[in-house]
Amino acid sequence: MANGNKVLTPSRIILTIFYLLIFPALIIMLSGDWLWLEGWLFNAWYLVLCLSSLIYLYRKDPALLEERYRTRKDSTQKKWDKYILRMIVIVFFLWIIIMPLDAKRFHWSPGFPSWIKLPGSVFLLISFFFFFRAFTDNTFLSPMVRIQAERKQHVVSTGVYGFVRHPMYLGAILQFIGAPLLLGSLYGVLAGVGLLAILAVRIVGEEKMLLDELEGYADYRKKVRYRLIPFVW
């Protein structure tokens, strides 16, 4: 098993700090309001999620931490997934940028009342649960669509994986919709829907790979019927 100290090399620590700070900094700077409460609430959610997940993996599952840092040039990654990931990164950055510009600096969207912002907060809390539990329940939670033969990957069906087949994606969808609701950005919601559509395409491709290449996945799919949203899809 990998050792946490070996996984977090100096270059990776610098890269991690950059990713931890760049999105919260963009949210506040682009808003033009350093006292924006909703912006700071979202930033706190983001930082606590990232830090708690990182600390858990460092202490309990350094092998998965190593997998999360794995280079995107890995030859075992499905070729089509490289293009999907690029699309996700581009639209995610647009999502991050447009929300503070829309909700605070330029007010493109009408002001959201509290009864809309409150569900956004609830979505983020539920999102946190699914994100964190996906990490703790599935040691094969790679950021790339690939079969981890070198780690003897097998089907995980316990915990949140007994609820839906892709709980981390469910967490992501709740984040992409919940954050713009909390911040008050209609255009952020639309960008979040775009991210949902891209993730849906990725799920279809990923499931085809798992059915073809991962023993026991067909039986798991019969046991857990829904990919992302119970009773819907």
ABEGO torsion letter per residue (X at the ends): XBBAAAABBAAAAAAAAAAAAAAAAAAAAAAGBAABAAAAAAAAAAAAAAAAAAAAAAAABAAAAAAAABBAABAABBAAAAAAAAAAAAAAAAAAAAAAAAAAAAGABBBBBAAAAAAAAAAAAAAAAAAAAAAAABAABBABBBBBAAAGBBBBABEAAAABABAAAAAAAAAAAAAAAAAGBAAAAAAAAAAAAAAAAAAAAAAAAAAAABBGAAAAAAABABAABBGAX
